[in-house]
Amino acid sequence: MQKASFEQVLELLDVHLDAFAVCEIGNGCGLRVDPLDKVVIHYVLKGEGSIDCEHGNFPIREGMMVVVPKKLPKRINGLGPVLHVSDASDSCPLTENMVKFRACENEADLVLGCGAVTASVGGMGLFDHLEQPLVVTARAEALPLMFRAVLAELAQPGIGTKSIVEGLMKQILVLLLRSHLKRMGTDSPLYLTLVNPELGRALIAMTASPQRPHSLDSLAALAGMSRSRFAYHFQRTYGRSPMDYLQSVRLRAAARLLRSSGMLVKSVAAAVGFASRSHFSRAFRAEYGVDPTAYRELAGGGSVVAIAGAETGGDPRAYDELQSVEQHDRQDHHPGGGAREQDPRHWSAAGERFYRAAE
């Protein structure tokens, strides 16, 4: 990517930190992590080991960053054969803003700083179409300082903490992108997303107004392409057809309405662009594993934490967790005291998972 083009992309980069954790792992130990509905960026502060997932084994060492896609279960391992595996749900809070996951009996051999983030460029999710972990060796000397600065700020939060840590995370992402694109160039899975503003216009239209009667012709016109050329490049870039992508956007918008409003299911369907309730219900079940009414019931009247499992693709553990989650929501408090609605932090589904683990 040319320098001028990269600078234009960075002007549009928007980063939000949803949760932060420290992972401490011993040699011969592993930390099992359930899928999250947010991208997680791991930075290896100390030691070496590996990350295991369905896509294979990814060796890691001090100074490396690993971007793990949404909804991907993984295990983080120290060196040597894994003899003991701990669950990330067995954690302890460091502060109200930070959680520690520990899989070692004594001093940790492998330490990672882990941030669940939302990163977008011009309204497009930067890592939304990443299918497997992205391992980057960034040689910038500032990186460990930045991650330690995030840790220090979260350990003693004050006025402006949110702005400070999100500013640091944006700088960290810039260094990650610079190193990755310099090495991979056009072979990067992020390249087309970053350099194709034509497709970006169509994506933004779908995301901003999913209820509009978008068609392949109208989206191609926004991109300034013929129908066939637009369909080809969209499929190549995002791994699905434009209309499949549009349906996914509409279903995500519907899920938000089901969680946060009392609208009838029929009205929700119409509000996000579905012509019939039956079509909406079939599509929703295929995407989330439950029908819209059951999804709303799982939400417990709008609680994000109750449906964190359901958002990972209809994971049946969401049902198993519901009883304890509902009880926790009725208590409606957090370790630091005070009602959760008064908590100034914004926690997404991923943040709530970190948060619930801390409790």
C-alpha positions as CSV (number, residue, x, y, z in Angstrom):
1,M,0.0,0.0,0.0
2,Q,1.3,3.4,-0.9
3,K,2.1,5.8,2.0
4,A,-0.4,8.4,1.0
5,S,-3.2,5.7,0.7
6,F,-2.2,4.3,4.1
7,E,-2.4,7.7,5.7
8,Q,-5.9,8.3,4.3
9,V,-7.0,4.9,5.8
10,L,-5.6,5.9,9.2
11,E,-7.6,9.1,9.2
12,L,-10.7,6.9,9.2
13,L,-9.5,4.3,11.7
14,D,-11.8,4.2,14.8
15,V,-10.9,2.0,17.7
16,H,-12.9,1.2,20.9
17,L,-11.6,-1.0,23.7
18,D,-14.4,-3.1,25.0
19,A,-12.4,-5.1,27.6
20,F,-8.8,-5.8,28.7
21,A,-7.2,-8.8,30.4
22,V,-3.8,-10.1,31.4
23,C,-3.2,-13.8,30.7
24,E,-0.5,-15.6,32.7
25,I,0.4,-19.1,31.6
26,G,3.0,-21.6,32.8
27,N,5.0,-24.0,30.7
28,G,3.1,-27.2,30.4
29,C,-0.2,-25.4,31.0
30,G,-3.0,-24.2,28.7
31,L,-5.7,-21.6,29.0
32,R,-9.0,-22.5,27.3
33,V,-10.9,-19.5,26.0
34,D,-14.5,-19.6,24.8
35,P,-15.5,-17.8,21.6
36,L,-16.1,-14.0,22.0
37,D,-18.2,-11.8,19.9
38,K,-15.4,-9.3,19.6
39,V,-12.0,-9.4,17.9
40,V,-9.2,-9.9,20.5
41,I,-5.7,-8.5,20.1
42,H,-3.0,-10.4,22.1
43,Y,0.4,-8.9,22.7
44,V,3.1,-11.2,24.1
45,L,4.8,-9.3,26.9
46,K,6.9,-12.1,28.1
47,G,7.9,-15.7,27.1
48,E,6.8,-17.9,24.3
49,G,4.2,-20.6,23.6
50,S,1.4,-21.1,21.1
51,I,-2.2,-20.5,20.3
52,D,-4.3,-23.5,19.2
53,C,-7.5,-23.3,17.3
54,E,-9.4,-25.1,14.6
55,H,-7.1,-23.5,12.0
56,G,-3.9,-25.0,13.5
57,N,-1.1,-24.2,15.9
58,F,0.4,-20.7,15.9
59,P,3.7,-20.3,17.7
60,I,4.1,-17.0,19.7
61,R,6.9,-15.3,21.4
62,E,7.7,-12.0,23.1
63,G,7.0,-9.0,20.9
64,M,4.4,-10.7,18.7
65,M,0.9,-9.6,18.3
66,V,-2.0,-12.0,17.4
67,V,-5.4,-10.8,16.1
68,V,-8.0,-13.5,16.9
69,P,-11.2,-13.3,14.9
70,K,-14.7,-13.1,16.4
71,K,-16.3,-16.3,17.6
72,L,-13.2,-18.4,17.4
73,P,-12.5,-20.7,20.5
74,K,-8.8,-21.1,21.3
75,R,-6.3,-22.4,23.7
76,I,-3.2,-20.4,24.7
77,N,-0.3,-22.7,25.8
78,G,3.0,-22.3,27.4
79,L,6.0,-24.3,26.1
80,G,6.1,-28.1,26.3
81,P,3.4,-30.8,26.3
82,V,0.2,-29.4,27.8
83,L,-0.5,-31.3,31.0
84,H,-2.9,-29.0,32.7
85,V,-5.7,-26.9,31.1
86,S,-7.5,-24.1,32.9
87,D,-10.7,-22.4,31.8
88,A,-10.7,-18.6,31.2
89,S,-13.9,-18.5,33.3
90,D,-11.8,-19.1,36.4
91,S,-10.3,-15.6,36.7
92,C,-9.8,-12.9,39.2
93,P,-10.3,-9.1,38.9
94,L,-7.3,-6.8,39.0
95,T,-9.5,-3.6,38.9
96,E,-13.0,-2.8,37.8
97,N,-11.6,-2.3,34.3
98,M,-9.2,-5.3,34.0
99,V,-9.3,-9.0,34.5
100,K,-6.5,-11.6,35.0
101,F,-6.7,-15.1,33.5
102,R,-4.1,-17.4,35.1
103,A,-3.0,-20.9,34.1
104,C,0.0,-21.5,36.2
105,E,0.9,-22.5,39.8
106,N,4.0,-20.4,40.3
107,E,5.5,-17.5,38.3
108,A,4.1,-17.2,34.8
109,D,6.4,-18.2,31.9
110,L,4.1,-16.6,29.2
111,V,2.4,-13.3,29.8
112,L,0.0,-11.6,27.3
113,G,-1.9,-8.3,27.3
114,C,-5.3,-8.9,25.6
115,G,-7.7,-6.3,24.4
116,A,-11.2,-7.0,23.1
117,V,-11.7,-4.3,20.5
118,T,-14.0,-2.8,17.9
119,A,-11.9,-1.4,15.0
120,S,-13.5,0.1,11.9
121,V,-12.4,2.1,8.9
122,G,-15.0,4.3,7.4
123,G,-17.7,2.3,9.1
124,M,-16.3,-1.0,7.9
125,G,-15.1,-3.5,10.6
126,L,-11.4,-3.8,10.1
127,F,-11.1,-7.4,11.1
128,D,-14.7,-8.6,10.6
129,H,-13.8,-10.7,7.6
130,L,-10.7,-12.3,9.2
131,E,-11.1,-16.1,9.2
132,Q,-8.1,-17.2,11.2
133,P,-5.6,-15.7,13.6
134,L,-3.3,-13.1,12.2
135,V,0.2,-13.2,13.7
136,V,2.3,-10.1,13.3
137,T,5.9,-9.5,14.4
138,A,6.1,-5.8,15.0
139,R,9.6,-4.6,15.7
140,A,8.6,-1.2,17.0
141,E,10.3,-0.5,20.3
142,A,7.2,1.6,21.4
143,L,4.8,-1.4,21.4
144,P,5.7,-3.0,24.8
145,L,5.7,0.5,26.3
146,M,2.2,1.2,24.9
147,F,0.8,-2.1,26.2
148,R,2.3,-1.5,29.6
149,A,0.9,2.1,29.6
150,V,-2.6,0.6,29.0
151,L,-2.0,-1.8,32.0
152,A,-0.8,1.1,34.1
153,E,-3.8,3.3,33.2
154,L,-6.4,0.6,33.8
155,A,-4.7,-0.3,37.1
156,Q,-5.3,3.2,38.4
157,P,-8.2,4.7,36.4
158,G,-9.2,8.3,36.6
159,I,-10.7,11.1,34.5
160,G,-10.0,10.4,30.9
161,T,-9.0,6.8,31.3
162,K,-11.3,5.6,28.4
163,S,-9.8,8.2,26.0
164,I,-6.3,7.4,27.0
165,V,-6.5,3.7,26.6
166,E,-8.4,3.9,23.3
167,G,-5.9,6.4,22.0
168,L,-3.1,3.9,22.9
169,M,-5.0,1.0,21.3
170,K,-5.3,3.0,18.1
171,Q,-1.5,3.6,18.1
172,I,-1.0,-0.1,18.7
173,L,-3.2,-1.0,15.8
174,V,-1.4,1.5,13.5
175,L,1.9,-0.1,14.3
176,L,0.4,-3.6,13.7
177,L,-1.0,-2.5,10.3
178,R,2.2,-0.9,9.3
179,S,4.3,-4.0,10.1
180,H,1.8,-6.4,8.6
181,L,1.1,-4.6,5.3
182,K,4.8,-3.9,4.8
183,R,5.5,-7.6,5.0
184,M,2.4,-9.0,3.3
185,G,1.4,-6.3,0.9
186,T,-1.4,-7.3,-1.5
187,D,-1.3,-10.9,0.0
188,S,-2.8,-9.6,3.3
189,P,-6.3,-10.6,4.1
190,L,-6.9,-7.0,5.1
191,Y,-5.6,-5.4,1.9
192,L,-8.7,-5.3,-0.2
193,T,-10.8,-4.1,2.8
194,L,-8.4,-1.2,3.3
195,V,-7.9,-0.1,-0.3
196,N,-11.3,-0.6,-1.9
197,P,-13.4,2.5,-1.2
198,E,-15.8,1.6,-3.9
199,L,-16.9,-1.5,-2.1
200,G,-16.8,0.5,1.1
201,R,-19.5,2.8,-0.1
202,A,-21.9,-0.1,-0.6
203,L,-20.9,-1.6,2.7
204,I,-21.6,1.6,4.6
205,A,-25.0,2.0,2.9
206,M,-26.0,-1.5,4.0
207,T,-24.8,-1.0,7.5
208,A,-26.2,2.5,8.0
209,S,-29.6,1.8,6.5
210,P,-30.3,-2.0,6.4
211,Q,-34.0,-1.4,6.2
212,R,-33.8,0.2,2.7
213,P,-34.7,-1.9,-0.3
214,H,-31.2,-2.5,-1.4
215,S,-30.6,-4.6,-4.5
216,L,-27.6,-5.9,-6.3
217,D,-28.2,-3.2,-8.9
218,S,-28.5,-0.3,-6.4
219,L,-25.4,-1.5,-4.5
220,A,-23.4,-1.9,-7.7
221,A,-24.4,1.7,-8.6
222,L,-23.1,3.0,-5.3
223,A,-19.8,1.2,-6.0
224,G,-19.7,2.6,-9.5
225,M,-19.4,-0.9,-11.0
226,S,-21.4,-3.1,-13.2
227,R,-23.6,-5.7,-11.5
228,S,-21.4,-8.6,-12.4
229,R,-18.1,-6.8,-11.6
230,F,-19.5,-5.7,-8.2
231,A,-20.7,-9.2,-7.3
232,Y,-17.4,-10.7,-8.2
233,H,-15.2,-8.2,-6.3
234,F,-17.5,-8.3,-3.3
235,Q,-17.5,-12.1,-3.1
236,R,-13.7,-12.1,-3.5
237,T,-13.2,-9.5,-0.8
238,Y,-15.7,-10.5,1.9
239,G,-16.2,-14.2,1.2
240,R,-20.0,-13.9,0.6
241,S,-22.4,-12.5,-1.9
242,P,-23.6,-8.9,-1.4
243,M,-27.2,-10.0,-0.6
244,D,-26.0,-12.6,1.9
245,Y,-24.0,-9.9,3.6
246,L,-27.0,-7.6,3.6
247,Q,-29.1,-10.3,5.3
248,S,-26.4,-10.7,8.0
249,V,-26.4,-6.9,8.6
250,R,-30.2,-6.9,8.9
251,L,-30.2,-9.8,11.4
252,R,-27.6,-8.1,13.6
253,A,-29.8,-5.0,13.6
254,A,-32.8,-7.1,14.5
255,A,-30.9,-8.7,17.4
256,R,-30.1,-5.3,18.8
257,L,-33.8,-4.3,18.6
258,L,-34.9,-7.5,20.2
259,R,-32.5,-6.9,23.1
260,S,-33.3,-3.2,23.6
261,S,-36.9,-2.6,22.6
262,G,-40.4,-4.0,23.2
263,M,-41.3,-4.0,19.5
264,L,-43.3,-6.9,18.2
265,V,-41.3,-9.4,16.2
266,K,-43.3,-8.5,13.1
267,S,-42.4,-4.8,13.6
268,V,-38.7,-5.7,14.1
269,A,-38.7,-7.7,10.9
270,A,-40.2,-4.7,9.0
271,A,-37.8,-2.2,10.7
272,V,-34.8,-4.0,9.4
273,G,-36.0,-4.7,5.9
274,F,-37.7,-8.1,5.9
275,A,-41.0,-8.3,3.9
276,S,-42.5,-11.1,6.0
277,R,-42.2,-12.3,9.6
278,S,-41.9,-16.0,8.5
279,H,-38.9,-15.2,6.3
280,F,-37.3,-13.2,9.1
281,S,-37.8,-15.9,11.6
282,R,-36.3,-18.6,9.4
283,A,-33.3,-16.4,8.6
284,F,-32.8,-15.4,12.3
285,R,-32.9,-19.0,13.5
286,A,-30.3,-20.0,10.8
287,E,-28.0,-17.2,12.0
288,Y,-28.4,-17.4,15.8
289,G,-29.6,-20.9,16.5
290,V,-32.9,-19.7,18.1
291,D,-36.0,-18.0,16.9
292,P,-36.5,-14.2,17.6
293,T,-38.9,-14.8,20.5
294,A,-36.6,-17.3,22.2
295,Y,-33.7,-14.9,21.6
296,R,-35.6,-12.1,23.4
297,E,-36.4,-14.4,26.3
298,L,-32.7,-15.3,26.6
299,A,-32.0,-11.6,26.7
300,G,-33.8,-11.3,29.9
301,G,-35.5,-8.0,29.0
302,G,-32.5,-6.6,27.3
303,S,-29.5,-7.9,29.3
304,V,-26.5,-8.2,27.0
305,V,-24.8,-10.7,29.2
306,A,-27.6,-13.2,29.0
307,I,-27.3,-13.6,25.3
308,A,-23.5,-13.5,25.0
309,G,-23.5,-17.2,24.3
310,A,-26.4,-17.0,21.8
311,E,-24.5,-14.5,19.8
312,T,-21.7,-16.9,19.2
313,G,-23.8,-18.9,16.8
314,G,-26.6,-20.5,18.9
315,D,-24.1,-22.2,21.3
316,P,-26.3,-24.4,23.6
317,R,-24.2,-23.4,26.6
318,A,-26.1,-20.1,26.5
319,Y,-29.1,-22.0,27.8
320,D,-27.1,-23.7,30.4
321,E,-25.8,-20.4,31.7
322,L,-29.1,-18.6,31.6
323,Q,-30.2,-19.5,35.1
324,S,-27.0,-18.1,36.8
325,V,-27.0,-15.1,34.5
326,E,-30.5,-14.1,35.2
327,Q,-29.8,-14.4,39.0
328,H,-26.8,-12.2,38.6
329,D,-28.8,-9.6,36.5
330,R,-31.4,-9.4,39.2
331,Q,-28.7,-8.6,41.8
332,D,-27.6,-5.9,39.3
333,H,-24.3,-4.9,40.8
334,H,-20.6,-5.2,40.2
335,P,-17.6,-5.8,42.5
336,G,-16.9,-2.2,42.9
337,G,-20.4,-1.5,44.2
338,G,-23.2,0.5,42.6
339,A,-25.8,-0.4,40.0
340,R,-24.4,-1.5,36.6
341,E,-26.6,1.1,34.8
342,Q,-24.6,3.8,36.6
343,D,-21.2,2.3,35.4
344,P,-19.8,4.8,32.9
345,R,-18.0,2.1,31.0
346,H,-19.5,0.8,27.8
347,W,-19.4,-3.0,27.8
348,S,-20.3,-5.0,24.7
349,A,-21.0,-8.8,24.7
350,A,-17.3,-9.4,24.7
351,G,-16.7,-7.0,27.6
352,E,-19.6,-8.6,29.5
353,R,-17.9,-12.0,29.2
354,F,-14.7,-10.6,30.7
355,Y,-16.8,-8.8,33.3
356,R,-18.8,-11.9,34.2
357,A,-15.6,-13.9,34.5
358,A,-14.3,-11.4,37.0
359,E,-17.3,-11.7,39.1
